[in-house]
């Protein structure tokens, strides 16, 4: 049997390492040369614009537009958020937290800024911003001079800072000014928590998006429903465009004892995200999931995980079909964010839900999730449903007051039936579910 001398082995290993180093240096040199050429072209165009364009230009604006074009040209989902307002919104959507005073304004009043209710225990409640209070100025600026889109931004701000609110107390025409210190508030991503059929123990909730706060809010909602006899859950994911993927997976794990929740495949690695048995606190609970064409990304991961494991029936319309995973990168020098696609995700059964593209000649992408029971809404039905879902849950202590005030200014509304919710309820009750396929 041939034996190789250790010195020879060492020489071979050294030669192999040297070859790897040479190849790596060659790749790096080629990449550097390419980058130098690309940067040279960018600078040449930049100089041309500075020297020849008919109007003076700002260098920061050119850099912003160049980055935006580079990022947003990648696909339909990658984005560049250079403005402070955009960056703050990204942070709120991701963390589910913001600096505020805990006041919810009434969206149904267009000719005034009126408080619908304050969050219990919030700075707003302590300052007397109760249901029916009207805000007439913020930091000395009359509200009629503030755009509707700016109202929230003016009330919110960094934790610990103060905002001056000039207001009329409920049923009082005398104005007074209060200074309120902002604190950390939680954006409610889980709403419409109530029993739909108390006799049968059917409860429901709507998840409007997924932030870092969503799993905790979901658990709180479930405990509330359990205290009222929850036996079957209708989980509404309509109009949920996604968000933090880990939060959706965590909620999926509440129902899944074992097996994959989803898998990601990027350029460099493949990762499987498996269920952890001790986290399956709702294993065995019957679930119906409501979806529509705006159910996307993280909400599709949750839907597909429960559907593929045979743990939920899906009612509504085919989902959007966003089968990609994205990462956020913040640039500290200007607090801008870049969101880019880093991987595709696959459901437990191996499906990628991304919408088919023109180059997808083999039609390997599913293009969303097809419901088990398809029920499509008309344009008017859709409008009424989203308006109803977007309403905040009124705290129990303010329910009577809010209902009284709404009753005083509104004519009784005609009764509206949500066909998709009715189909879900029929499915749970064992009735024939209305299937409105086109």
C-alpha positions in Angstrom: 0.0 0.0 0.0 1.4 3.4 -1.0 2.1 5.9 1.8 2.6 9.6 1.1 5.3 11.3 3.2 3.9 14.0 5.5 6.2 16.6 3.9 4.7 15.8 0.5 1.2 16.2 2.0 2.1 19.5 3.5 3.5 20.7 0.2 0.4 19.6 -1.7 -1.8 21.4 0.9 0.3 24.6 0.6 0.1 24.5 -3.2 -3.7 24.1 -3.0 -4.0 27.0 -0.6 -1.7 29.1 -2.9 -3.9 28.2 -5.9 -7.1 29.2 -4.0 -5.4 32.5 -3.0 -4.4 33.2 -6.6 -7.9 32.4 -7.9 -9.5 34.6 -5.1 -7.2 37.5 -5.9 -8.0 37.1 -9.5 -11.7 37.2 -8.9 -11.3 40.2 -6.6 -9.2 42.0 -9.1 -11.8 41.4 -11.9 -14.6 42.5 -9.6 -12.6 45.6 -8.6 -11.8 46.5 -12.2 -15.5 46.1 -13.1 -16.5 48.2 -10.1 -14.0 50.9 -11.1 -15.4 51.0 -14.6 -19.0 51.2 -13.3 -18.1 54.0 -10.9 -16.2 55.9 -13.7 -19.4 55.8 -15.8 -21.5 57.0 -13.0 -19.1 59.9 -12.2 -18.9 60.8 -15.9 -22.7 61.1 -16.2 -22.8 63.0 -12.9 -20.2 65.5 -14.2 -22.0 65.8 -17.5 -25.2 66.7 -15.6 -23.4 69.2 -13.4 -21.7 70.9 -16.4 -24.3 70.7 -19.2 -27.8 70.3 -17.7 -30.0 73.3 -18.3 -30.9 73.9 -14.6 -28.6 73.8 -11.5 -28.8 70.4 -9.8 -28.1 69.2 -6.2 -25.6 66.5 -5.7 -27.5 64.8 -2.9 -30.6 64.6 -5.1 -28.6 63.0 -7.9 -27.1 60.4 -5.5 -30.6 59.7 -4.0 -32.1 59.1 -7.5 -29.2 57.0 -8.6 -29.5 54.7 -5.5 -33.3 54.5 -5.9 -32.9 53.5 -9.6 -30.3 50.9 -8.8 -32.3 49.3 -6.0 -35.8 49.6 -7.4 -34.7 48.2 -10.8 -33.9 44.9 -9.2 -37.5 43.7 -8.8 -41.0 44.8 -7.9 -40.3 44.7 -4.1 -36.9 46.2 -3.4 -37.1 49.8 -2.2 -35.0 52.8 -1.1 -36.3 55.0 1.6 -34.2 58.2 1.8 -36.7 60.6 3.4 -37.0 60.8 7.2 -40.8 60.4 7.1 -40.4 57.2 5.0 -37.7 55.8 7.3 -39.8 56.4 10.4 -42.7 54.6 8.8 -40.5 51.7 8.0 -39.4 51.5 11.7 -43.0 51.6 12.9 -44.0 48.9 10.5 -41.1 46.7 11.5 -41.0 47.2 15.3 -44.7 48.0 15.9 -43.6 50.7 18.3 -43.5 54.5 18.0 -43.3 57.6 20.2 -46.8 59.0 20.8 -49.5 60.0 23.3 -52.0 57.1 22.8 -54.9 58.9 21.1 -57.1 57.5 18.3 -58.8 60.1 16.1 -62.3 59.5 14.7 -61.8 58.8 10.9 -65.5 59.3 10.3 -65.4 63.0 11.0 -64.1 65.2 8.2 -64.9 68.7 9.3 -63.0 68.5 12.7 -60.2 66.6 14.5 -62.1 64.7 17.2 -60.9 62.1 19.6 -62.5 58.7 19.2 -60.9 57.3 22.3 -57.6 57.4 24.2 -55.7 54.2 25.0 -56.3 53.3 28.6 -53.5 54.5 30.9 -51.9 56.6 28.1 -50.6 60.1 28.4 -53.6 61.3 26.3 -56.1 59.8 28.7 -54.3 61.4 31.7 -54.4 64.7 29.9 -58.1 64.6 29.4 -58.3 63.7 25.7 -61.5 61.7 26.1 -64.0 60.5 23.5 -65.5 63.6 21.9 -62.7 66.0 22.7 -61.8 68.2 19.7 -58.2 69.1 18.9 -58.0 72.7 17.6 -54.2 73.2 17.5 -50.9 71.2 17.7 -47.9 73.0 19.0 -49.7 76.3 18.3 -50.5 75.5 14.7 -54.3 75.4 14.0 -55.4 72.0 12.7 -57.1 73.6 9.7 -53.6 74.6 8.5 -52.3 71.0 8.9 -52.8 68.5 6.1 -54.6 65.3 7.1 -51.5 63.3 6.1 -49.4 65.4 8.6 -51.6 65.2 11.6 -50.3 61.9 12.9 -46.7 62.9 12.3 -47.2 66.1 14.4 -48.7 64.2 17.3 -46.1 61.5 17.2 -42.4 62.1 18.0 -39.4 60.8 19.8 -40.1 59.2 23.2 -39.7 61.7 26.1 -40.4 64.8 23.9 -43.5 66.9 24.5 -46.3 68.1 22.3 -48.7 71.0 23.1 -52.4 70.2 22.3 -55.0 72.9 22.3 -58.4 71.2 22.8 -62.1 71.5 23.6 -63.0 69.0 26.3 -66.0 66.8 25.5 -69.2 68.8 25.5 -67.3 71.9 26.5 -66.7 74.9 24.2 -64.0 76.4 26.3 -60.5 75.8 24.9 -57.5 74.8 27.0 -53.9 73.8 26.3 -52.2 70.7 27.7 -48.6 69.7 27.3 -48.2 65.9 26.9 -45.0 63.9 27.2 -44.7 61.2 24.5 -44.0 57.7 25.5 -43.5 54.3 23.6 -46.8 53.2 22.1 -47.7 49.9 20.3 -49.2 49.9 16.9 -52.2 47.5 17.0 -51.7 45.0 14.2 -54.3 42.6 15.7 -57.8 44.0 15.7 -61.5 43.1 15.4 -61.2 40.6 18.3 -64.6 39.3 19.2 -66.8 36.2 19.4 -68.7 35.7 16.1 -70.9 32.9 17.4 -70.7 32.6 21.2 -73.0 29.6 21.3 -70.7 27.6 19.1 -67.5 29.1 20.5 -66.5 30.7 17.2 -64.2 33.6 17.6 -62.4 35.9 15.1 -59.6 38.4 14.8 -58.0 40.3 12.0 -54.2 40.7 11.5 -53.6 43.8 9.4 -49.8 43.4 9.3 -46.9 41.6 11.0 -44.5 43.5 13.2 -42.3 42.4 16.1 -45.3 43.1 18.4 -47.8 41.0 16.5 -47.2 37.6 18.2 -47.7 39.1 21.7 -50.8 40.9 20.5 -52.1 37.7 18.9 -51.6 35.8 22.2 -53.4 38.5 24.2 -56.3 38.3 21.7 -56.5 34.6 22.0 -56.6 34.7 25.8 -59.4 37.2 25.5 -61.4 35.0 23.2 -60.6 31.9 25.3 -62.1 33.6 28.3 -65.3 33.9 26.3 -65.4 30.2 25.3 -63.2 30.1 22.1 -63.3 26.7 20.4 -62.9 27.6 16.7 -60.9 30.5 15.3 -61.6 32.4 12.1 -58.3 34.3 11.4 -58.8 37.1 8.9 -55.7 37.9 6.8 -57.5 40.0 4.1 -55.6 43.2 3.1 -52.6 42.0 5.1 -49.6 42.9 3.0 -47.1 41.1 5.2 -44.2 42.4 7.3 -41.9 40.6 9.7 -41.6 37.0 8.5 -40.5 35.6 11.9 -43.7 37.0 13.5 -45.8 35.1 11.0 -43.8 32.0 11.5 -44.2 32.3 15.3 -48.0 32.5 15.0 -47.9 29.5 12.6 -46.0 27.6 15.2 -48.9 28.1 17.7 -50.8 25.6 15.6 -48.1 23.3 14.2 -46.4 20.8 16.5 -43.7 19.5 14.2 -42.4 19.8 10.6 -41.4 22.7 8.5 -43.1 26.1 8.6 -41.3 27.4 5.6 -37.9 27.2 3.8 -35.8 30.0 2.3 -33.4 29.6 -0.7 -31.0 32.3 -1.4 -27.9 32.5 -3.6 -25.6 31.2 -0.8 -27.7 29.0 1.4 -30.9 27.2 2.1 -32.5 27.4 5.5 -35.4 25.5 7.0 -37.6 26.9 9.7 -39.1 24.1 11.7 -41.9 24.1 14.3 -41.0 23.8 18.0 -43.4 21.5 19.8 -43.6 23.4 23.1 -44.6 26.6 21.2 -47.7 24.9 19.7 -50.1 26.2 22.3 -53.1 26.1 20.0 -52.4 22.7 18.4 -55.7 21.0 17.6 -57.8 24.1 17.4 -59.9 24.2 14.2 -59.0 27.3 12.1 -60.5 29.0 9.0 -58.3 31.6 7.3 -59.9 34.5 5.2 -57.7 35.8 2.4 -58.0 38.0 -0.7 -55.8 39.4 -3.5 -54.0 41.7 -1.0 -53.0 38.9 1.3 -49.3 38.8 0.7 -45.8 37.8 1.8 -45.7 37.0 5.6 -49.5 36.5 5.7 -49.1 34.0 2.8 -46.4 32.1 4.7 -48.8 31.8 7.7 -51.7 30.7 5.4 -49.6 28.2 3.4 -48.0 26.7 6.5 -51.4 25.9 8.1 -52.9 24.8 4.8 -50.1 22.5 3.8 -50.1 20.8 7.2 -53.9 20.3 6.9 -54.6 22.5 9.9 -56.8 25.2 8.3 -59.3 25.7 5.6 -58.8 28.8 3.4 -61.8 31.0 2.3 -61.9 34.0 0.0 -59.9 34.8 -3.1 -56.5 33.8 -4.5 -53.7 35.6 -2.6 -51.3 38.1 -4.1 -48.3 35.8 -4.7 -45.2 37.4 -3.1 -42.8 34.6 -2.5 -39.7 36.5 -1.6 -37.8 37.2 1.6 -36.4 40.7 2.1 -33.8 42.3 4.4 -33.6 45.9 5.7 -30.3 47.8 5.9 -30.1 51.1 7.6 -27.5 53.7 6.7 -26.5 55.6 9.8 -25.1 58.7 8.0 -28.5 59.8 6.7 -30.9 57.2 8.5 -32.1 56.0 5.1 -33.2 52.4 4.6 -32.7 49.9 1.7 -35.0 46.9 1.4 -33.8 44.2 -1.0 -34.8 40.7 -1.8 -32.4 38.1 -0.4 -34.2 34.8 -1.0 -37.3 33.0 -2.1 -39.4 31.2 0.4 -41.1 27.8 -0.1 -44.0 26.4 1.7 -43.9 23.1 3.6 -45.1 21.3 0.4 -42.3 22.9 -1.6 -44.3 25.6 -3.4 -42.9 29.0 -4.2 -45.8 31.4 -4.2 -44.2 34.2 -6.2 -46.2 35.5 -9.1 -45.3 34.0 -12.5 -43.1 36.2 -14.6 -42.7 36.4 -18.4 -39.4 34.5 -18.2 -41.0 31.7 -16.1 -41.6 29.6 -19.2 -42.2 26.4 -17.2 -44.8 28.0 -15.0 -43.0 26.7 -11.8 -44.4 29.5 -9.6 -47.8 29.0 -8.0 -48.8 32.7 -8.1 -50.4 32.8 -4.6 -52.7 30.5 -2.7 -55.9 29.3 -4.2 -58.7 29.2 -1.5 -60.5 26.0 -0.7 -63.8 27.9 -0.9 -63.6 30.8 -3.4 -65.9 33.8 -2.6 -65.2 37.0 -4.5 -66.4 40.4 -3.4 -67.9 43.2 -5.5 -66.1 46.6 -5.4 -68.7 48.0 -3.0 -68.5 44.9 -0.7 -64.7 45.2 -0.7 -64.8 48.9 0.2 -67.2 48.2 3.2 -65.1 45.3 4.4 -61.8 47.2 4.5 -63.4 50.2 6.2 -64.8 47.8 8.9 -61.6 45.9 9.4 -59.5 49.1 9.7 -61.5 50.4 12.6 -59.8 50.3 16.0 -61.2 48.1 18.7 -62.7 50.4 21.3 -61.6 49.7 24.8 -64.4 48.3 27.0 -64.4 51.4 29.3 -65.3 53.7 26.3 -67.6 51.4 24.3 -70.8 53.0 25.6 -69.6 56.6 25.2 -68.3 56.0 21.6 -71.5 54.2 20.6 -73.6 57.0 22.0 -71.6 59.7 20.2 -71.7 57.8 16.9 -75.5 57.2 17.3 -76.1 61.0 17.9 -74.5 62.1 14.6 -75.2 59.2 12.2 -78.4 57.8 10.7 -78.8 54.0 11.2 -76.8 52.1 8.6 -78.3 49.4 6.5 -77.3 45.9 7.6 -74.3 44.5 5.6 -73.3 40.9 5.3 -69.7 40.1 4.6 -70.0 37.2 2.1 -66.5 35.8 2.8 -67.1 35.8 6.5 -70.5 34.2 6.1 -68.9 31.5 4.0 -66.3 30.9 6.7 -69.0 30.7 9.4 -71.0 28.3 7.3 -68.0 26.1 6.8 -67.4 25.9 10.6 -71.1 25.3 11.4 -71.2 22.4 8.9 -73.6 24.2 6.5 -73.0 24.4 2.8 -70.6 27.3 2.2 -71.6 29.7 -0.5 -69.0 29.3 -3.2 -69.1 32.3 -5.5 -66.6 31.3 -8.2 -66.5 33.2 -11.4 
